[in-house]
Amino acid sequence: MFRYSLLVLLSTILPLPLSAQGDFYFIADDATVEFHPTNGIAELTLDLSIVEDLQLPGFPTATQTDTGFVMAFTVETALLDVVEVVPTGPWATICGPTWDLFIVTTDPSGCPGGVSIGVVYGLLCDVFITFENPTPMVAVTLEANRTVLTGTTQPVATPLTWGNVCTSENQLFSAGAAIFPAFVDGAITFVPVDPVPFLRGDCNADGSIDIDDAMRILSWLFLGTSSLPCPLACDLNGDGAAPNIADAVYLFTYLFSAGASPALPFPDCGTVVGTTPADCPGFGVCP
């Protein structure tokens, strides 16, 4: 019932489709997402955009008042969950902080992995949007299935494929007619990455732990010196926060007052679960 009501509701608000007009494209972005094989955590947000064929007579065409669209696509349910679908781009705020109508159906019965989005804009104010360039209209947040990616050491690719979802058909409504778009599918690639090994406490990445490392933290905090080679190495207490005064004090206490040892990995080089090379970009001391 709900799948049918999406098109019925739009047809009662918008003019009935009369004919196909022009040539527009619905586009899904490509994306490459890194994940750590030990936990398989990966999330991304993709933009869904509209663009008009610049070869059409009268380009660009203004999609006029009482206008909307239906977007419908499918993802692999074994690998991806749809977390959130929100409006974006020019129509999301063109009439103020709210929009006229935004209906989302995910994974409907009989259409596993399907997502349909019904949008109406221009009822509350005059709206003229042109699509000379790919224009984001909807943002979709997706989350990977951790059980699939955990332990995976090779890239995993999956498509976002445009197509009808049950009774929801891709259309762009404008000036009393329905425009049936062409499509550019999206491709999502999950890439496993291994964290960079580092030595906790060796903040300046010179291969030793001494007073210079504590001074490096203080200089970075208060004198604006250059970036830290590996912020993880400077997180002496292992609290996961950005290096701060507590880490410098922790190291001074360890060096001169028989304080607690730096957090793991210490005293050897090692890694921290869930980190990526971006978390420790400049540490070349460890093998």
Helices and strands as residue ranges (DSSP letters): H 2-13, E 24-28, E 31-35, E 43-52, E 67-74, E 80-87, H 90-93, E 101-106, E 114-121, E 135-144, H 146-149, E 156-162, E 171-174, E 177-179, E 182-184, E 186-192, H 211-222, H 231-234, H 245-256, G 277-279
